[in-house]
C-alpha cells in the first residue's frame, strides 16, 4: 500500500471522536498526518495546529467538520491541492464537492476508518 500524507481537518485530542481514531489508525498504517483543528493538544504524536498557509505534498484531506463550518476552509482546501478529499459521514457538502472537483481534486464520500480497515485507503 502506498503511504499517503493526510491532512485531518477537525482534529481533536478527544479519544471519543472519530477524527482522533482516524489519526491513530492512519499513523498505525504508516501514513504521515497533519492535524488541523481549533482544539489545543496533539493526536497520535502530532500537534494540532490552526489552518495557515496551504501545505505541500498532501495526498488526501479527510474532513471531520460539518458543512456549516467548511466554508471557512474552502480556499485552504483548494489551495492545498490534495489529490483526494474525503467527506466522512456527516460532512457531505455538494458545494465544496463541486468546487474541489472543478479544481481537479478527486472527491469521495466515505469513512476513512472503513477505508483503512478494508485496505482501500
C-alpha positions as CSV (number, residue, x, y, z in Angstrom):
1,X,0.0,0.0,0.0
2,X,1.3,3.5,-0.9
3,X,1.8,5.8,2.0
4,X,-0.4,8.9,1.7
5,X,0.3,12.1,3.6
6,X,-3.0,13.0,5.1
7,X,-4.3,16.3,6.4
8,X,-7.1,15.8,9.0
9,X,-9.4,18.9,9.3
10,X,-11.2,18.7,12.6
11,X,-8.5,17.0,14.5
12,X,-9.2,16.7,18.3
13,X,-7.5,15.3,21.3
14,X,-10.8,13.8,22.4
15,X,-10.5,10.0,22.2
16,X,-14.2,9.6,21.8
17,X,-14.2,11.4,18.4
18,X,-13.8,9.7,15.1
19,X,-11.1,12.2,14.0
20,X,-9.0,11.0,16.9
21,X,-9.4,7.4,16.0
22,X,-8.7,8.1,12.3
23,X,-5.4,9.9,13.2
24,X,-4.2,6.9,15.2
25,X,-5.2,4.4,12.6
26,X,-3.6,6.4,9.8
27,X,-0.3,6.6,11.7
28,X,-0.6,2.9,12.6
29,X,-1.0,2.2,8.9
30,X,2.2,4.1,8.2
31,X,0.7,7.3,6.8
32,X,2.1,10.7,7.7
33,X,-0.6,13.0,9.2
34,X,-1.1,16.7,9.7
35,X,-3.7,17.7,12.3
36,X,-5.7,20.9,11.7
37,X,-8.2,22.0,14.2
38,X,-9.3,24.5,16.8
39,X,-8.6,22.3,19.8
40,X,-5.2,22.5,21.6
41,X,-3.1,19.5,22.0
42,X,-1.8,16.6,20.0
43,X,-3.1,13.4,18.4
44,X,-1.1,10.4,17.5
45,X,2.1,12.2,18.4
46,X,1.4,15.1,16.0
47,X,0.4,18.6,17.3
48,X,-2.9,20.1,16.3
49,X,-2.4,23.4,14.5
50,X,-4.7,26.0,13.1
51,X,-5.1,26.2,9.3
52,X,-2.4,28.5,7.9
53,X,-0.7,28.5,4.6
54,X,-1.6,25.6,2.3
55,X,0.7,22.7,2.8
56,X,2.7,20.9,0.1
57,X,2.6,17.3,-0.8
58,X,-0.7,16.4,0.8
59,X,-2.2,13.4,-0.9
60,X,-5.6,13.3,1.0
61,X,-7.6,15.6,3.1
62,X,-10.1,13.9,5.4
63,X,-12.9,16.1,6.8
64,X,-14.3,15.9,10.3
65,X,-16.1,19.2,10.4
66,X,-19.7,19.8,9.4
67,X,-20.8,21.6,6.3
68,X,-21.7,24.7,8.3
69,X,-18.1,25.2,9.3
70,X,-16.5,24.1,6.0
71,X,-16.8,27.5,4.1
72,X,-14.0,28.8,6.4
73,X,-11.8,26.2,4.9
74,X,-12.8,26.2,1.2
75,X,-9.8,28.3,0.0
76,X,-7.4,26.4,2.3
77,X,-8.6,23.1,0.9
78,X,-8.5,24.2,-2.8
79,X,-5.0,25.8,-2.5
80,X,-3.6,22.8,-0.7
81,X,-4.3,20.9,-3.9
82,X,-4.7,17.4,-2.5
83,X,-5.2,14.5,-4.8
84,X,-8.3,13.5,-2.8
85,X,-10.9,15.0,-0.5
86,X,-12.7,12.5,1.8
87,X,-16.1,13.5,3.0
88,X,-16.7,11.4,6.1
89,X,-20.3,10.6,7.2
90,X,-22.0,13.9,8.3
91,X,-19.5,16.1,6.4
92,X,-21.1,15.8,2.9
93,X,-21.3,19.2,1.2
94,X,-22.3,19.4,-2.5
95,X,-20.9,22.9,-2.8
96,X,-17.5,22.1,-1.6
97,X,-17.5,18.8,-3.6
98,X,-18.3,20.8,-6.8
99,X,-15.5,23.3,-6.0
100,X,-13.0,20.6,-5.3
101,X,-13.9,18.7,-8.5
102,X,-13.6,21.9,-10.6
103,X,-10.1,22.4,-9.1
104,X,-9.1,18.8,-10.2
105,X,-9.4,17.2,-6.8
106,X,-11.0,13.8,-6.6
107,X,-13.8,13.6,-4.0
108,X,-15.1,10.6,-2.2
109,X,-18.0,10.2,0.3
110,X,-16.7,7.5,2.6
111,X,-15.5,6.8,6.1
112,X,-11.7,7.0,6.5
113,X,-11.9,4.3,9.2
114,X,-13.7,1.9,6.9
115,X,-11.3,2.7,4.0
116,X,-8.4,1.8,6.3
117,X,-9.9,-1.3,7.7
118,X,-10.7,-2.7,4.3
119,X,-7.4,-1.8,2.8
120,X,-9.0,0.7,0.4
121,X,-7.3,3.8,1.7
